[in-house]
Amino acid sequence: SPNLDHSVVNVYSPVPHGLAAGDQVYIADNAGTSLPITGKYPVATVVDPYRFTVNASGTGNSTLAISSVTIFPLIAPTLDRTGTLDFYNSTWQLNRTDGESTTASLSQSPMESQTVFNFYDPDYAYPGSLALNGITTPEFQLTSDTNTMLLTNFLEQGILQSGLSDGRTSFRSGGGAIVMDMSSLMTAANTSNANLGPNIIDKLNKELMGGTMSQGMRDAINAYVANTANFPYTTPTNTQMRDRLRAIVHLIVTSTEFAIQR
């Protein structure tokens, strides 16, 4: 609600205006009557957070009250944060995760269970090495060869199928959907044969498994990834470092030790 008195326009704002003396504003007449005040002006003075003045010399010497105008501050907004920001467009492509069809991935969608309780035989042990070692796995009563492979493929698609070489992985390579960013771990020091175990495997053991990885599993992953017949390692290139890092993550999240809570 500016008040025009000779050449000084006093502007009252219902919200803090955030302006300083010298900032440019554009005043538009909402009434559409082409008042002489319409135009661009520098802020002359700041009275308080809700009031400021502009010098409107040349618009006439009469006193005029205007009830409604629009003020456009012609200044860039104040930025309170500094630093480097990487921004990537992304989408999320999971397709179907439930049902019995061949396109289902997890046999049940997250949050779709009709109850928070699942009743299993607490003494159930999945046949094979788990049962032979006395490990009970109640939740494995719903496990079959088919849904085990569907789940394994689902995880593999989220880790290995991106064509990006900078450490970002794209789920099922669909639309650039970013699932995780491992670029900070992609260094020659981390992915060399000498440092795979102490630098990367031990770190991911703590972050993904709470430090419960057995020595046998650690040694098996280290031997497989360090084998240059499986993963060539020369200069190394970004692709070579990426492939080694992805392989370690993939082997961990598809392992029996990772699947069973302890």
DRENKELUM-940023 format. One line per 8 residues: for each residue x, y, z of N, C-alpha, C. Coordinates in steps of 0.05 Angstrom, whole numbers, plus 32768, in hexadecimal, padded with zeros to 4 digits. Layout:
REM DRENKELUM-940023
X/Y/Z/X/Y/Z/X/Y/Z  ...
//
This chain:
REM DRENKELUM-940023
8011/7FE8/8000/8000/8000/8000/8012/8019/8000  801C/8021/7FE9/802D/8039/7FE8/801D/8053/7FEA  8029/8067/7FF4/801C/8081/7FF5/802E/8095/7FE6  8024/80A1/7FD1/8034/80B3/7FC1/8030/80D0/7FCA  8046/80DB/7FD4/8045/80F7/7FDE/805C/8106/7FCF  8055/8115/7FBB/8069/8122/7FAA/807B/810D/7F9D  8094/810A/7FA6/80A6/80F8/7F98/80AE/80E0/7FA9  80A3/80DD/7FC1/80AB/80C6/7FD2/8094/80B3/7FD4
809A/809A/7FCE/8086/8084/7FD1/808D/8074/7FE9  807A/8073/7FFC/807D/8063/8014/806E/8048/8010  807D/8032/8011/8071/8018/800C/806F/8008/8026  8058/7FFD/802B/8053/7FED/8043/804E/7FD0/803A  805D/7FBD/8044/805A/7FA1/803C/804F/7F90/8053  803D/7F7E/804E/8032/7F6D/8064/8046/7F58/806D  805B/7F54/805E/8070/7F40/8065/808B/7F4E/8063  80A0/7F44/8070/80BA/7F50/806E/80C4/7F52/8051
80CC/7F69/8049/80D3/7F6D/802D/80F0/7F65/8026  8102/7F65/8039/811D/7F5C/8035/812E/7F6D/8023  8126/7F86/801F/8134/7F98/800E/8148/7FAA/801C  815B/7FB5/800D/816E/7FC8/8018/816F/7FE1/8006  8178/7FF7/8011/817A/800F/8001/818A/800A/7FE8  8180/8013/7FD1/818E/800F/7FB8/8184/7FF8/7FA8  8176/7FE5/7FB4/816A/7FCF/7FA5/8155/7FD9/7F92  8152/7FCD/7F7B/813F/7FD5/7F67/8124/7FC6/7F6B
810E/7FD4/7F68/80F4/7FC7/7F69/80E3/7FD2/7F52  80D1/7FC1/7F49/80BE/7FCA/7F34/80A2/7FCB/7F41  8095/7FE2/7F3E/807B/7FE7/7F4A/8066/7FE6/7F34  8053/7FD3/7F36/803E/7FD0/7F22/8023/7FD8/7F2F  8014/7FE8/7F20/7FFA/7FF1/7F29/7FE5/7FDB/7F25  7FDA/7FD0/7F3B/7FC7/7FBA/7F39/7FAC/7FC3/7F2F  7FA6/7FDD/7F31/7F8C/7FE7/7F29/7F8A/7FEA/7F0B  7FA0/7FE9/7EFD/7F9F/7FEB/7EE0/7F98/8007/7ED6
7F9E/801B/7EE6/7F96/8036/7EDE/7FAE/8046/7ED3  7FC4/8038/7ECF/7FDC/8045/7EC3/7FE5/805D/7ED3  7FE6/8059/7EEE/7FF0/806F/7EFF/800D/8075/7EF8  8015/808E/7EFC/8030/8096/7EF5/8045/8088/7F07  803D/807C/7F1D/8050/806F/7F2E/805C/8055/7F23  804D/8048/7F11/8056/802E/7F05/8072/8031/7EF9  8084/801F/7F00/809F/8020/7EF5/80B4/8014/7F08  80CD/8017/7F00/80E3/800C/7F10/80F0/8022/7F20
80F6/801C/7F3A/8102/8030/7F4B/8117/8023/7F5E  812B/8032/7F66/813D/8029/7F7B/8130/802E/7F97  8136/801D/7FAA/812C/8021/7FC5/813C/8038/7FD1  812E/804D/7FDA/813C/8064/7FE5/8144/805F/8002  8131/8057/8013/8137/8052/802F/8127/8039/8038  8132/802C/804D/8124/8016/8059/811C/801F/8075  8102/8022/8079/80F8/802C/8093/80F9/8016/80A8  80EF/7FFE/80A1/80F0/7FE7/80B2/80EB/7FCF/80A1
80EA/7FB6/80AC/80E7/7F9F/809B/80CE/7F9E/808A  80BA/7FAF/8091/80A1/7FAF/8082/809C/7FC8/8072  80AE/7FDC/8073/80AA/7FF5/8066/80C3/7FFE/8058  80C0/800A/8040/80D7/8016/8032/80CC/802D/8021  80DE/803D/8017/80D6/8054/8006/80E5/8053/7FEB  80D8/805E/7FD7/80E6/8062/7FBD/80E2/807F/7FB5  80F4/8089/7FA5/80F2/80A4/7F9B/80E5/80A3/7F7F  80CC/80AF/7F7E/80BD/80AE/7F65/80BC/80CA/7F58
80D2/80D7/7F57/80D3/80F3/7F4C/80CB/80F1/7F2E  80BC/8105/7F26/80B3/8106/7F0A/8098/80FA/7F06  808B/80F0/7F1B/8071/80E4/7F18/805B/80F7/7F20  8062/810F/7F26/804D/8123/7F2E/8051/812C/7F4A  8043/8142/7F51/8046/814D/7F6C/802D/814A/7F7E  801A/813B/7F75/8002/8137/7F84/8006/8121/7F99  7FF4/8121/7FAD/7FF4/810C/7FC1/7FDF/80F7/7FB9  7FE8/80DD/7FB8/7FD6/80C9/7FAE/7FD9/80B0/7FBF
7FC3/80A4/7FC9/7FC4/808B/7FD7/7FBC/8074/7FC5  7FCC/805F/7FC4/7FC6/8048/7FB3/7FC3/8030/7FC5  7FAD/8022/7FC4/7FA8/800D/7FD7/7FB6/7FF2/7FD0  7FBC/7FEE/7FB6/7FC6/7FD4/7FAE/7FD9/7FD7/7F96  7FF1/7FD0/7F9A/8004/7FCE/7F84/8014/7FB4/7F88  8022/7FAC/7F73/8034/7F95/7F75/8051/7F9F/7F73  8061/7F95/7F86/807D/7F9D/7F87/808E/7F85/7F7F  809E/7F88/7F6A/80B1/7F73/7F61/80CD/7F7B/7F68
80D9/7F6F/7F7D/80F5/7F74/7F83/8107/7F6B/7F6C  8117/7F7C/7F61/8129/7F74/7F4A/8145/7F6E/7F54  8146/7F5C/7F68/8160/7F54/7F73/8160/7F36/7F75  8178/7F2B/7F75/817B/7F0E/7F79/8175/7F07/7F96  8169/7EEF/7F9B/8164/7EE7/7FB7/817D/7EE3/7FC6  817D/7EE7/7FE0/8194/7EE3/7FF1/8199/7EC5/7FF4  81B2/7EBC/7FF0/81B9/7EA0/7FF3/81C9/7E9D/800D  81BF/7E8C/801E/81CB/7E89/8039/81DF/7E72/803A
81E1/7E62/8025/81F3/7E4A/8026/8207/7E4C/800F  821F/7E41/8014/8234/7E41/8000/823E/7E25/7FFE  824C/7E1F/7FE7/8257/7E05/7FE3/8252/7DFB/7FC7  825A/7DE2/7FC2/8257/7DD6/7FA8/823F/7DC4/7FA8  822E/7DC7/7F94/8215/7DB7/7F93/8214/7DA9/7F78  8211/7D8E/7F79/820C/7D7F/7F60/81EF/7D78/7F5F  81E2/7D7E/7F49/81C5/7D78/7F46/81C1/7D66/7F2D  81B3/7D50/7F31/81AD/7D3E/7F1C/818F/7D39/7F1A
8184/7D3A/7F02/8168/7D33/7EFF/8165/7D15/7F03  814F/7D0C/7F0F/814C/7CF0/7F15/812F/7CE8/7F14  812B/7CCE/7F10/8110/7CC2/7F12/8113/7CA9/7F22  80FC/7C9C/7F27/80FC/7C84/7F37/80ED/7C6F/7F28  80FA/7C59/7F1F/80ED/7C45/7F0F/80F1/7C2A/7F1D  80DC/7C20/7F29/80DE/7C06/7F36/80CD/7BF1/7F28  80BA/7BF9/7F17/80A7/7BE7/7F0B/8097/7BD9/7F22  808C/7BC2/7F1C/807D/7BB3/7F31/808F/7BA6/7F45
8087/7BA7/7F5E/8097/7B99/7F73/8086/7B84/7F81  806D/7B81/7F7A/805C/7B6E/7F88/8050/7B5A/7F74  8040/7B47/7F7E/8031/7B35/7F6C/8042/7B1D/7F64  8036/7B0C/7F54/8042/7AF3/7F4C/804C/7AF4/7F2F  804A/7B0B/7F21/8051/7B0C/7F05/8070/7B0C/7F02  8079/7B07/7EEA/8095/7B06/7EE5/80A2/7B21/7EE7  8092/7B37/7EE7/809D/7B52/7EEA/80A0/7B5B/7F07  8095/7B4A/7F1A/8097/7B51/7F36/80B3/7B4D/7F3F
80BC/7B5E/7F52/80D8/7B5D/7F5B/80DB/7B55/7F78  80C9/7B5C/7F89/80CD/7B57/7FA6/80B7/7B46/7FB3  80A3/7B3D/7FA3/808D/7B2D/7FAC/8079/7B3D/7FBE  8081/7B54/7FC8/806F/7B65/7FD7/807A/7B81/7FD6  8068/7B94/7FD1/8070/7BB0/7FD1/8074/7BBA/7FEE  8087/7BCC/7FF2/808B/7BD8/800D/8071/7BE5/8017  806B/7BE1/8030/8055/7BED/803F/803A/7BE2/8036  803A/7BCC/8027/8020/7BC2/801D/8016/7BAA/802E
8026/7BA1/8041/801D/7B8B/8052/8004/7B93/8061  7FF1/7B80/8063/7FD8/7B86/8071/7FDB/7B86/808F  7FF1/7B7D/8099/7FF5/7B7D/80B6/8012/7B82/80BC  8017/7B8C/80D4/8033/7B91/80DB/8040/7B78/80E6  8030/7B62/80E9/803A/7B49/80F4/803C/7B34/80DE  8052/7B25/80DF/8055/7B0E/80CD/805B/7AF6/80DF  804B/7AE2/80DC/804D/7ACB/80EE/805C/7AB4/80E1  8074/7AB0/80EB/8085/7A9A/80E0/808C/7A87/80F7
8093/7A6F/80EF/809D/7A5C/8103/80B9/7A66/810C  80BC/7A6D/8125/80D6/7A78/812E/80ED/7A65/812B  80E8/7A4B/8128/80FE/7A37/8127/8104/7A2F/810A  80F7/7A3C/80F7/80FB/7A34/80DB/8118/7A3A/80D2  8124/7A27/80C4/813F/7A2A/80B9/813E/7A23/809C  8147/7A36/808B/8146/7A31/806E/8158/7A1A/8067  814F/7A06/8058/815F/79EF/8051/8179/79F6/8043  818E/79E7/804A/81A8/79ED/803D/81BC/79F4/8052
81CF/7A05/804A/81E5/7A0C/805C/81DC/7A1A/8075  81C6/7A2B/8073/81BD/7A39/808A/81B3/7A25/809F  81A2/7A12/8097/8198/79FE/80AA/81AE/79ED/80B5  81C1/79E6/80A4/81D8/79D5/80AD/81E9/79E3/80C2  81E9/79FD/80C1/81F9/7A0C/80D4/81E9/7A15/80EC  81D0/7A0B/80EE/81C0/7A11/8105/81B4/7A2E/8105  81B2/7A3A/80EE/81A8/7A55/80EC/818A/7A55/80E6  817A/7A61/80F8/815D/7A62/80F3/8157/7A7B/80E3
8144/7A78/80D0/813D/7A8D/80BE/811E/7A8E/80BA  810F/7A97/80CE/80F2/7A97/80CC/80E7/7AA5/80B3  80F3/7ABB/80AC/80E9/7ACB/8095/80ED/7ABD/807B  80FF/7AA9/807A/8104/7A9A/8061/80EE/7A86/805B  80D9/7A84/806B/80C3/7A72/8065/80B5/7A7B/804B  80B7/7A94/8044/80AB/7A9F/802C/80BF/7A9F/8015  80D7/7A95/8019/80EB/7A96/8004/80E9/7A7F/7FF1  80EB/7A85/7FD8/80EC/7A70/7FC3/8102/7A77/7FB0
8109/7A63/7F9F/811E/7A68/7F8B/8117/7A80/7F79  80FD/7A82/7F72/80F4/7A97/7F60/80F7/7AB3/7F6C  80EB/7AB6/7F84/80ED/7AD2/7F8F/8108/7AD9/7F99  8119/7AC5/7F9F/8135/7ACB/7FA6/8144/7AD7/7F8E  813F/7ACB/7F76/814C/7AD6/7F5E/8141/7AF0/7F56  8126/7AF4/7F5A/811A/7B0E/7F53/8126/7B24/7F65  8129/7B1E/7F7F/8134/7B32/7F91/8151/7B38/7F8A  8161/7B23/7F84/817D/7B26/7F7D/8180/7B37/7F63
816F/7B31/7F4F/8170/7B41/7F37/8167/7B5E/7F3B  8154/7B62/7F4D/814A/7B7C/7F53/8161/7B8D/7F5F  8170/7B81/7F72/8187/7B90/7F7E/819D/7B94/7F69  81A2/7B80/7F59/81B7/7B83/7F45/81B1/7B99/7F31  8197/7B9C/7F2A/8190/7BB1/7F17/8193/7BCD/7F24  8191/7BCF/7F3E/8194/7BE8/7F4B/81B1/7BF0/7F50  81C4/7BDD/7F4D/81E0/7BE2/7F53/81F2/7BE2/7F3A  81ED/7BCF/7F28/8200/7BCA/7F13/81F8/7BD4/7EF7
81DF/7BDB/7EF3/81D6/7BDF/7ED7/81D8/7BFC/7ECE  81E3/7C0D/7EDC/81E6/7C29/7ED3/81FE/7C2B/7EC0  81FB/7C3B/7EAB/8211/7C40/7E99/8223/7C57/7EA2  821C/7C64/7EB9/822C/7C7A/7EC3/8247/7C70/7ECF  825C/7C7F/7ECA/8276/7C76/7ED3/8281/7C88/7EEA  8270/7C9A/7EF5/8279/7CAC/7F09/8272/7CA4/7F26  8267/7C8C/7F29/8260/7C83/7F44/8243/7C83/7F4A  8233/7C91/7F39/8216/7C91/7F3E/820A/7C79/7F30
81F7/7C6C/7F3D/81EA/7C55/7F32/81CD/7C5B/7F2C  81C4/7C51/7F15/81A9/7C58/7F0C/8198/7C3F/7F0C  8182/7C3F/7F1B/8172/7C27/7F1F/8166/7C1E/7F05  816C/7C05/7EFE/8162/7BF9/7EE5/8168/7C0A/7ECC  817B/7C1C/7ECE/8182/7C2E/7EB8/816A/7C3D/7EAE  8156/7C41/7EBE/813D/7C4E/7EB5/813D/7C6C/7EBA  813D/7C7C/7EA5/8139/7C99/7EA8/814D/7CA7/7EB9  8165/7C9B/7EBD/8179/7CA9/7ECE/8172/7CA9/7EEB
8163/7C95/7EF4/815A/7C95/7F10/8172/7C8F/7F22  8179/7CA2/7F34/8191/7CA0/7F45/8189/7C92/7F5F  8196/7C7C/7F64/8191/7C6D/7F7D/81A7/7C73/7F91  81C0/7C72/7F8A/81D5/7C77/7F9C/81ED/7C84/7F8E  81FE/7C91/7F9D/8215/7C9F/7F92/822E/7C95/7FA2  823E/7C85/7F94/8256/7C7A/7FA1/8270/7C88/7F97  826D/7C9F/7F8C/8284/7CAD/7F80/8299/7CB3/7F94  8292/7CB9/7FAD/82A6/7CC0/7FC2/82B9/7CA9/7FC8
82B0/7C91/7FC2/82C1/7C79/7FC7/82D2/7C71/7FAF  82CD/7C7D/7F99/82DA/7C76/7F80/82F6/7C83/7F7E  8309/7C79/7F8C/8324/7C83/7F8A/8337/7C6B/7F85  834E/7C71/7F79/8361/7C5C/7F74/836B/7C4F/7F8E  836E/7C60/7FA3/8377/7C56/7FBD/8363/7C42/7FC9  8349/7C47/7FC5/8335/7C36/7FD1/8332/7C1C/7FC1  8334/7C1D/7FA7/832D/7C06/7F97/8345/7BF5/7F8E  835D/7BFC/7F96/8374/7BEC/7F8F/8373/7BD1/7F9E
8382/7BBD/7F94/8381/7BA3/7FA0/838A/7BA4/7FBE  839D/7BB5/7FC3/83A7/7BB6/7FDF/8393/7BC2/7FF2  8382/7BD3/7FE8/8370/7BE2/7FFA/8352/7BDA/7FF8  834B/7BC8/7FE7/832F/7BC0/7FE5/8324/7BB7/8000  8333/7BA6/800E/832A/7B9C/8028/8328/7BB2/803E  833F/7BBE/8044/833F/7BD2/805A/8330/7BEC/8054  832F/7BF4/803B/8322/7C0E/8035/8305/7C0C/802E  82FE/7BF8/801D/82E2/7BF7/8013/82D2/7BE2/8020
82DB/7BC9/8020/82CB/7BB3/802B/82C6/7BB7/8049  82DA/7BBF/8058/82D6/7BC4/8074/82C3/7BDC/8079  82C5/7BF0/8069/82B3/7C07/806C/8296/7BFF/8066  8292/7BF0/8050/8276/7BE8/804A/826C/7BD2/805D  827E/7BC3/8068/8277/7BB0/807D/826A/7BBF/8095  8276/7BD4/809D/826C/7BE4/80B3/8252/7BF2/80AC  8251/7BFE/8094/8239/7C0E/808C/8221/7BFD/8084  8226/7BE6/8077/8210/7BD6/806D/8209/7BBE/807F
821D/7BB4/808E/8219/7B9C/809F/821E/7BA0/80BC  8224/7BB9/80C4/8229/7BBE/80E0/8242/7BB0/80EB  8255/7BAA/80D8/826E/7B9D/80E0/826B/7B7F/80E6  8256/7B72/80DC/8251/7B56/80E2/825C/7B43/80CD  8268/7B4D/80B8/8272/7B3C/80A2/8287/7B29/80AC  8284/7B10/80A4/8297/7AFB/80AC/82B1/7AFF/809D  82C7/7AF5/80A8/82E1/7AF7/809B/82E0/7AE8/8080  82D2/7AD1/8080/82D1/7AC1/8067/82C3/7AD1/8051
82AD/7ADE/8057/829F/7AEE/8043/82B1/7B05/803A  82BF/7B12/804C/82D0/7B28/8045/82E6/7B1F/8032  82F2/7B09/8039/8308/7AFE/8028/82FE/7AF6/800C  82E6/7AEB/800B/82DB/7AE2/7FF1/82D5/7AFA/7FDF  82CA/7B0F/7FEB/82C4/7B27/7FDB/82DD/7B34/7FD1  82F1/7B36/7FE3/830B/7B42/7FDC/8318/7B33/7FC5  8319/7B18/7FC7/8326/7B08/7FB3/8318/7B0A/7F98  82FE/7B0B/7F98/82EF/7B0C/7F7F/82F2/7B27/7F71
82F0/7B3D/7F81/82F1/7B57/7F75/830E/7B5F/7F6D  8322/7B56/7F7C/833E/7B5C/7F76/8348/7B4C/7F5E  833A/7B38/7F55/8343/7B27/7F3E/833F/7B38/7F25  8355/7B3E/7F17/8353/7B4F/7F00/8346/7B41/7EE8  8343/7B26/7EEA/8334/7B18/7ED5/8316/7B1F/7ED8  830D/7B25/7EF0/82F1/7B2D/7EF4/82EE/7B4B/7EF0  8301/7B5A/7EFA/82FF/7B77/7EF9/831A/7B83/7EF2  831F/7B88/7ED8/8338/7B94/7ED0/833E/7BAE/7EDF
8358/7BB2/7EE4/8360/7BCA/7EF4/837B/7BD3/7EEA  837B/7BE8/7EDA/8394/7BF1/7ECE/839C/7C0C/7ED8  8391/7C22/7ECC/839A/7C3D/7ED3/8396/7C45/7EF0  837E/7C43/7EFD/8365/7C37/7EF4/8353/7C4C/7EE8  833F/7C43/7ED8/832B/7C55/7ECD/8314/7C58/7EE0  8303/7C6C/7EDB/82EB/7C6F/7EEC/82D9/7C56/7EEA  82D7/7C4B/7ED2/82C6/7C33/7ECF/82D1/7C1C/7EDF  82EC/7C18/7EE0/82F7/7C02/7EEF/82F3/7C06/7F0D
82F7/7C1E/7F17/82F2/7C23/7F33/82D4/7C1F/7F3A  82C3/7C29/7F28/82A6/7C26/7F2C/829E/7C09/7F2D  82A8/7BF9/7F1B/82A0/7BDD/7F19/82A9/7BCD/7F32  82C0/7BD3/7F3D/82C9/7BC5/7F55/82B8/7BCD/7F6D  82B2/7BE7/7F6F/82A2/7BF0/7F85/8285/7BE5/7F84  827A/7BE6/7F6C/825F/7BDB/7F69/825E/7BBD/7F70  8273/7BAF/7F67/8273/7B92/7F6C/8273/7B8C/7F8A  8282/7B9B/7F9A/8283/7B97/7FB7/8267/7B9B/7FC3
825A/7BB2/7FBB/8240/7BB7/7FC6/822C/7BA1/7FBE  822D/7B99/7FA4/821B/7B84/7F9B/821F/7B6A/7FA9  8238/7B62/7FAE/823D/7B49/7FBB/8234/7B4A/7FD8  8236/7B61/7FE5/822D/7B63/8001/820F/7B61/8003  8200/7B71/7FF3/81E3/7B73/7FF7/81D4/7B5A/7FEC  81E2/7B49/7FDD/81D5/7B30/7FD4/81E0/7B18/7FE3  81EF/7B1D/7FF9/81FA/7B07/8008/81E7/7AFD/801D  81EB/7AE4/8026/81DB/7AD8/803B/81E0/7AE7/8056
81F9/7AEF/805B/81FF/7AFD/8074/81F1/7B18/8075  81EE/7B25/805F/81E0/7B3F/805E/81C2/7B3B/8062  81B7/7B25/8057/819A/7B21/8057/8190/7B1A/8073  81A1/7B0E/8083/8197/7B04/809E/819F/7B18/80B3  818B/7B22/80C2/8190/7B34/80D8/819C/7B25/80F0  81B0/7B31/80FC/81BD/7B23/8113/81BF/7B37/812A
//
